[in-house]
Amino acid sequence: MGRGGPGHAWLDVHRIGAGLRDPEDRFCGAYGITRTGATLVRPDGFVAWRADRVYERPEDELRRALARLLAQDDRPG
């Protein structure tokens, strides 16, 4: 998916400019998400978090997920 693809809101959240190329459409099935979903994968390959779709405020979802994963309070400072 490029920036204009179905999951572009997630790309905007963490400002990744490069798109994901998946010509055989295997990525979503492998990670249990839809084409508008997102996933965080640790360097060791462990799926740490996934969202099955884009939420109204994806930046808030990602912030909460990272706070949980890092055992931090997710309330704004």
The first five atom37 places (N, CA, C, CB, O) and aatype in JSON, in Angstrom:
{
  "aatype": [12, 7, 1, 7, 7, 14, 7, 8, 0, 17, 10, 3, 19, 8, 1, 9, 7, 0, 7, 10, 1, 3, 14, 6, 3, 1, 13, 4, 7, 0, 18, 7, 9, 16, 1, 16, 7, 0, 16, 10, 19, 1, 14, 3, 7, 13, 19, 0, 17, 1, 0, 3, 1, 19, 18, 6, 1, 14, 6, 3, 6, 10, 1, 1, 0, 10, 0, 1, 10, 10, 0, 5, 3, 3, 1, 14, 7],
  "atom_mask": [
    [1, 1, 1, 1, 1],
    [1, 1, 1, 0, 1],
    [1, 1, 1, 1, 1],
    [1, 1, 1, 0, 1],
    [1, 1, 1, 0, 1],
    [1, 1, 1, 1, 1],
    [1, 1, 1, 0, 1],
    [1, 1, 1, 1, 1],
    [1, 1, 1, 1, 1],
    [1, 1, 1, 1, 1],
    [1, 1, 1, 1, 1],
    [1, 1, 1, 1, 1],
    [1, 1, 1, 1, 1],
    [1, 1, 1, 1, 1],
    [1, 1, 1, 1, 1],
    [1, 1, 1, 1, 1],
    [1, 1, 1, 0, 1],
    [1, 1, 1, 1, 1],
    [1, 1, 1, 0, 1],
    [1, 1, 1, 1, 1],
    [1, 1, 1, 1, 1],
    [1, 1, 1, 1, 1],
    [1, 1, 1, 1, 1],
    [1, 1, 1, 1, 1],
    [1, 1, 1, 1, 1],
    [1, 1, 1, 1, 1],
    [1, 1, 1, 1, 1],
    [1, 1, 1, 1, 1],
    [1, 1, 1, 0, 1],
    [1, 1, 1, 1, 1],
    [1, 1, 1, 1, 1],
    [1, 1, 1, 0, 1],
    [1, 1, 1, 1, 1],
    [1, 1, 1, 1, 1],
    [1, 1, 1, 1, 1],
    [1, 1, 1, 1, 1],
    [1, 1, 1, 0, 1],
    [1, 1, 1, 1, 1],
    [1, 1, 1, 1, 1],
    [1, 1, 1, 1, 1],
    [1, 1, 1, 1, 1],
    [1, 1, 1, 1, 1],
    [1, 1, 1, 1, 1],
    [1, 1, 1, 1, 1],
    [1, 1, 1, 0, 1],
    [1, 1, 1, 1, 1],
    [1, 1, 1, 1, 1],
    [1, 1, 1, 1, 1],
    [1, 1, 1, 1, 1],
    [1, 1, 1, 1, 1],
    [1, 1, 1, 1, 1],
    [1, 1, 1, 1, 1],
    [1, 1, 1, 1, 1],
    [1, 1, 1, 1, 1],
    [1, 1, 1, 1, 1],
    [1, 1, 1, 1, 1],
    [1, 1, 1, 1, 1],
    [1, 1, 1, 1, 1],
    [1, 1, 1, 1, 1],
    [1, 1, 1, 1, 1],
    [1, 1, 1, 1, 1],
    [1, 1, 1, 1, 1],
    [1, 1, 1, 1, 1],
    [1, 1, 1, 1, 1],
    [1, 1, 1, 1, 1],
    [1, 1, 1, 1, 1],
    [1, 1, 1, 1, 1],
    [1, 1, 1, 1, 1],
    [1, 1, 1, 1, 1],
    [1, 1, 1, 1, 1],
    [1, 1, 1, 1, 1],
    [1, 1, 1, 1, 1],
    [1, 1, 1, 1, 1],
    [1, 1, 1, 1, 1],
    [1, 1, 1, 1, 1],
    [1, 1, 1, 1, 1],
    [1, 1, 1, 0, 1]
  ],
  "atom_positions": [
    [[0.84, -1.17, 0.0], [0.0, 0.0, 0.0], [0.88, 1.23, 0.0], [-0.96, 0.0, 1.21], [1.85, 1.31, 0.76]],
    [[0.57, 2.15, -0.81], [1.24, 3.44, -0.77], [0.49, 4.35, 0.17], [0.0, 0.0, 0.0], [-0.45, 3.92, 0.84]],
    [[0.89, 5.59, 0.24], [0.27, 6.54, 1.15], [-1.2, 6.75, 0.84], [0.99, 7.86, 1.1], [-1.96, 7.14, 1.74]],
    [[-1.65, 6.51, -0.39], [-3.05, 6.7, -0.72], [-3.87, 5.43, -0.57], [0.0, 0.0, 0.0], [-5.07, 5.44, -0.85]],
    [[-3.25, 4.32, -0.13], [-3.94, 3.05, 0.0], [-4.88, 3.04, 1.19], [0.0, 0.0, 0.0], [-4.96, 4.03, 1.92]],
    [[-5.58, 1.94, 1.38], [-6.59, 1.85, 2.44], [-6.06, 2.12, 3.84], [-7.21, 0.51, 2.41], [-6.81, 2.64, 4.67]],
    [[-4.82, 1.8, 4.13], [-4.3, 1.98, 5.48], [-3.47, 3.24, 5.65], [0.0, 0.0, 0.0], [-2.66, 3.33, 6.57]],
    [[-3.67, 4.22, 4.78], [-2.82, 5.41, 4.81], [-2.88, 6.18, 6.12], [-3.21, 6.32, 3.69], [-1.91, 6.86, 6.46]],
    [[-3.95, 6.1, 6.87], [-4.03, 6.82, 8.14], [-2.97, 6.33, 9.12], [-5.43, 6.67, 8.77], [-2.41, 7.14, 9.87]],
    [[-2.67, 5.04, 9.13], [-1.63, 4.52, 10.01], [-0.28, 5.06, 9.57], [-1.62, 2.97, 10.0], [0.56, 5.39, 10.42]],
    [[-0.05, 5.15, 8.28], [1.22, 5.69, 7.81], [1.4, 7.13, 8.26], [1.3, 5.6, 6.28], [2.5, 7.53, 8.62]],
    [[0.33, 7.89, 8.24], [0.4, 9.27, 8.67], [0.71, 9.36, 10.16], [-0.91, 9.99, 8.36], [1.38, 10.3, 10.59]],
    [[0.23, 8.42, 10.94], [0.44, 8.44, 12.39], [1.92, 8.39, 12.72], [-0.3, 7.27, 13.07], [2.4, 9.18, 13.53]],
    [[2.65, 7.49, 12.11], [4.06, 7.37, 12.46], [4.98, 7.83, 11.34], [4.39, 5.95, 12.82], [6.17, 7.53, 11.35]],
    [[4.43, 8.56, 10.39], [5.18, 9.27, 9.37], [6.15, 8.4, 8.58], [5.93, 10.39, 9.99], [7.3, 8.76, 8.36]],
    [[5.67, 7.27, 8.16], [6.48, 6.42, 7.29], [6.15, 6.8, 5.85], [6.2, 4.89, 7.56], [4.99, 6.79, 5.45]],
    [[7.15, 7.12, 5.1], [6.94, 7.56, 3.73], [6.89, 6.43, 2.72], [0.0, 0.0, 0.0], [6.25, 6.56, 1.68]],
    [[7.55, 5.33, 3.01], [7.6, 4.23, 2.04], [6.34, 3.38, 2.16], [8.85, 3.37, 2.26], [5.85, 3.14, 3.26]],
    [[5.84, 2.94, 1.05], [4.66, 2.09, 1.04], [5.02, 0.63, 1.14], [0.0, 0.0, 0.0], [6.17, 0.24, 0.9]],
    [[4.07, -0.17, 1.5], [4.24, -1.62, 1.6], [3.81, -2.24, 0.28], [3.43, -2.21, 2.79], [2.7, -1.99, -0.2]],
    [[4.68, -3.02, -0.29], [4.33, -3.73, -1.53], [4.04, -5.18, -1.19], [5.49, -3.62, -2.6], [4.87, -5.88, -0.61]],
    [[2.85, -5.62, -1.54], [2.41, -6.98, -1.24], [1.65, -7.51, -2.44], [1.52, -7.01, 0.06], [0.43, -7.67, -2.38]],
    [[2.35, -7.8, -3.54], [1.66, -8.19, -4.77], [0.81, -9.46, -4.64], [2.67, -8.38, -5.86], [-0.16, -9.62, -5.38]],
    [[1.16, -10.34, -3.74], [0.39, -11.58, -3.57], [-0.64, -11.46, -2.46], [1.33, -12.74, -3.28], [-1.34, -12.43, -2.16]],
    [[-0.75, -10.28, -1.84], [-1.76, -9.99, -0.84], [-1.74, -10.99, 0.33], [-3.14, -9.98, -1.48], [-2.78, -11.5, 0.73]],
    [[-0.55, -11.27, 0.85], [-0.39, -12.23, 1.94], [-0.2, -11.59, 3.3], [0.78, -13.12, 1.66], [-0.48, -12.21, 4.33]],
    [[0.26, -10.35, 3.33], [0.62, -9.7, 4.59], [-0.55, -9.64, 5.57], [1.12, -8.3, 4.32], [-0.4, -10.03, 6.73]],
    [[-1.69, -9.15, 5.13], [-2.84, -8.99, 6.03], [-3.27, -10.32, 6.65], [-4.02, -8.36, 5.28], [-3.52, -10.4, 7.85]],
    [[-3.35, -11.34, 5.85], [-3.73, -12.65, 6.36], [-2.73, -13.2, 7.35], [0.0, 0.0, 0.0], [-3.1, -13.81, 8.35]],
    [[-1.46, -12.98, 7.07], [-0.41, -13.49, 7.96], [-0.43, -12.8, 9.31], [0.95, -13.31, 7.31], [-0.07, -13.41, 10.32]],
    [[-0.84, -11.53, 9.34], [-0.82, -10.78, 10.59], [-2.2, -10.59, 11.2], [-0.2, -9.44, 10.35], [-2.32, -9.92, 12.22]],
    [[-3.23, -11.15, 10.6], [-4.56, -11.1, 11.18], [-5.19, -9.72, 11.18], [0.0, 0.0, 0.0], [-5.89, -9.35, 12.12]],
    [[-4.94, -8.96, 10.13], [-5.51, -7.63, 10.02], [-6.21, -7.48, 8.67], [-4.42, -6.54, 10.18], [-6.06, -8.32, 7.79]],
    [[-6.96, -6.42, 8.52], [-7.57, -6.1, 7.22], [-6.63, -5.17, 6.47], [-8.99, -5.46, 7.4], [-5.58, -4.8, 6.99]],
    [[-7.0, -4.79, 5.26], [-6.17, -3.87, 4.47], [-6.08, -2.48, 5.09], [-6.72, -3.76, 3.05], [-5.22, -1.69, 4.71]],
    [[-6.94, -2.18, 6.04], [-6.85, -0.89, 6.73], [-6.27, -1.03, 8.13], [-8.23, -0.25, 6.82], [-6.23, -0.07, 8.9]],
    [[-5.8, -2.22, 8.48], [-5.25, -2.47, 9.8], [-3.79, -2.1, 9.91], [0.0, 0.0, 0.0], [-3.18, -1.59, 8.96]],
    [[-3.23, -2.36, 11.09], [-1.82, -2.08, 11.35], [-1.31, -3.08, 12.37], [-1.61, -0.62, 11.85], [-2.08, -3.68, 13.11]],
    [[-0.01, -3.24, 12.4], [0.6, -4.14, 13.36], [1.96, -3.61, 13.79], [0.73, -5.56, 12.77], [2.65, -2.96, 13.01]],
    [[2.32, -3.9, 15.03], [3.66, -3.59, 15.53], [4.35, -4.92, 15.77], [3.62, -2.72, 16.85], [3.84, -5.78, 16.5]],
    [[5.5, -5.09, 15.16], [6.25, -6.33, 15.28], [7.61, -6.01, 15.89], [6.4, -7.04, 13.89], [8.34, -5.15, 15.4]],
    [[7.94, -6.72, 16.96], [9.23, -6.52, 17.61], [10.34, -7.03, 16.69], [9.28, -7.25, 18.98], [10.07, -7.8, 15.77]],
    [[11.57, -6.61, 16.93], [12.69, -7.08, 16.1], [12.86, -8.6, 16.1], [13.96, -6.44, 16.57], [13.41, -9.15, 15.15]],
    [[12.41, -9.27, 17.16], [12.53, -10.73, 17.2], [11.37, -11.43, 16.5], [12.6, -11.2, 18.64], [11.28, -12.66, 16.53]],
    [[10.48, -10.65, 15.86], [9.39, -11.23, 15.08], [8.09, -11.4, 15.85], [0.0, 0.0, 0.0], [7.08, -11.8, 15.25]],
    [[8.07, -11.12, 17.13], [6.87, -11.25, 17.94], [5.9, -10.13, 17.61], [7.22, -11.24, 19.45], [6.27, -8.95, 17.61]],
    [[4.64, -10.49, 17.32], [3.62, -9.47, 17.06], [3.19, -8.9, 18.4], [2.39, -10.07, 16.27], [2.54, -9.58, 19.19]],
    [[3.55, -7.65, 18.65], [3.29, -7.01, 19.93], [1.91, -6.38, 20.01], [4.34, -5.97, 20.2], [1.35, -6.25, 21.1]],
    [[1.36, -5.99, 18.87], [0.06, -5.3, 18.84], [-0.48, -5.35, 17.42], [0.17, -3.82, 19.35], [0.29, -5.37, 16.45]],
    [[-1.78, -5.35, 17.32], [-2.41, -5.25, 15.99], [-3.75, -4.54, 16.11], [-2.6, -6.66, 15.36], [-4.44, -4.64, 17.13]],
    [[-4.1, -3.84, 15.07], [-5.41, -3.2, 14.95], [-6.03, -3.75, 13.68], [-5.31, -1.61, 14.92], [-5.41, -3.7, 12.61]],
    [[-7.23, -4.26, 13.77], [-7.84, -4.89, 12.61], [-8.31, -3.88, 11.56], [-8.99, -5.74, 13.04], [-8.6, -4.25, 10.42]],
    [[-8.4, -2.6, 11.96], [-8.89, -1.57, 11.03], [-8.36, -0.21, 11.48], [-10.46, -1.57, 10.96], [-7.77, -0.1, 12.56]],
    [[-8.58, 0.8, 10.69], [-8.24, 2.17, 11.08], [-9.35, 2.69, 11.97], [-8.04, 3.09, 9.82], [-10.53, 2.57, 11.65]],
    [[-8.97, 3.26, 13.07], [-9.93, 3.86, 13.99], [-10.08, 5.35, 13.68], [-9.49, 3.65, 15.46], [-9.3, 5.9, 12.91]],
    [[-11.07, 5.97, 14.29], [-11.31, 7.39, 14.02], [-10.08, 8.24, 14.35], [-12.52, 7.88, 14.83], [-9.77, 9.18, 13.63]],
    [[-9.4, 7.9, 15.42], [-8.19, 8.63, 15.82], [-7.04, 7.63, 15.97], [-8.41, 9.43, 17.16], [-6.7, 7.23, 17.08]],
    [[-6.45, 7.22, 14.84], [-5.41, 6.18, 14.9], [-4.22, 6.57, 15.75], [-4.94, 5.85, 13.52], [-3.56, 5.7, 16.33]],
    [[-3.92, 7.87, 15.83], [-2.78, 8.28, 16.66], [-3.03, 7.96, 18.13], [-2.5, 9.78, 16.48], [-2.09, 7.62, 18.85]],
    [[-4.27, 8.07, 18.58], [-4.59, 7.73, 19.97], [-4.47, 6.23, 20.21], [-6.01, 8.19, 20.32], [-3.96, 5.81, 21.25]],
    [[-4.92, 5.43, 19.26], [-4.81, 3.97, 19.38], [-3.35, 3.55, 19.46], [-5.5, 3.27, 18.2], [-2.98, 2.72, 20.29]],
    [[-2.53, 4.12, 18.59], [-1.12, 3.77, 18.59], [-0.44, 4.24, 19.88], [-0.42, 4.38, 17.37], [0.39, 3.52, 20.43]],
    [[-0.78, 5.41, 20.36], [-0.23, 5.92, 21.6], [-0.58, 5.0, 22.77], [-0.74, 7.36, 21.87], [0.27, 4.68, 23.6]],
    [[-1.85, 4.57, 22.85], [-2.28, 3.66, 23.92], [-1.54, 2.32, 23.83], [-3.8, 3.43, 23.86], [-1.11, 1.77, 24.84]],
    [[-1.41, 1.81, 22.61], [-0.72, 0.53, 22.43], [0.73, 0.62, 22.88], [-0.79, 0.09, 20.96], [1.22, -0.26, 23.59]],
    [[1.4, 1.68, 22.48], [2.8, 1.83, 22.88], [2.93, 2.02, 24.39], [3.43, 3.01, 22.14], [3.86, 1.5, 25.0]],
    [[2.02, 2.75, 24.98], [2.05, 2.95, 26.44], [1.89, 1.61, 27.15], [0.95, 3.93, 26.88], [2.59, 1.34, 28.12]],
    [[0.95, 0.78, 26.68], [0.77, -0.54, 27.3], [2.01, -1.4, 27.12], [-0.46, -1.26, 26.71], [2.46, -2.04, 28.06]],
    [[2.56, -1.4, 25.91], [3.72, -2.24, 25.63], [4.95, -1.81, 26.42], [4.04, -2.21, 24.15], [5.78, -2.63, 26.79]],
    [[5.06, -0.52, 26.67], [6.2, 0.01, 27.39], [5.92, 0.18, 28.88], [6.6, 1.34, 26.81], [6.75, 0.71, 29.62]],
    [[4.74, -0.29, 29.32], [4.31, -0.2, 30.73], [4.39, 1.23, 31.23], [5.18, -1.11, 31.61], [4.91, 1.5, 32.31]],
    [[3.85, 2.15, 30.41], [3.82, 3.57, 30.79], [2.39, 4.03, 30.89], [4.6, 4.43, 29.78], [1.49, 3.42, 30.3]],
    [[2.18, 5.09, 31.61], [0.87, 5.73, 31.7], [0.6, 6.38, 30.35], [0.82, 6.8, 32.86], [1.47, 7.07, 29.81]],
    [[-0.59, 6.17, 29.77], [-0.89, 6.69, 28.45], [-1.68, 8.0, 28.48], [-1.65, 5.67, 27.67], [-2.15, 8.46, 27.44]],
    [[-1.84, 8.61, 29.65], [-2.54, 9.88, 29.73], [-1.64, 11.01, 29.23], [-3.01, 10.16, 31.16], [-0.43, 10.98, 29.47]],
    [[-2.22, 12.0, 28.55], [-1.4, 13.11, 28.07], [-0.71, 13.83, 29.22], [-2.26, 14.11, 27.27], [-1.26, 13.93, 30.32]],
    [[0.52, 14.33, 28.95], [1.33, 14.97, 29.97], [0.87, 16.28, 30.32], [0.0, 0.0, 0.0], [1.47, 16.94, 31.18]]
  ]
}
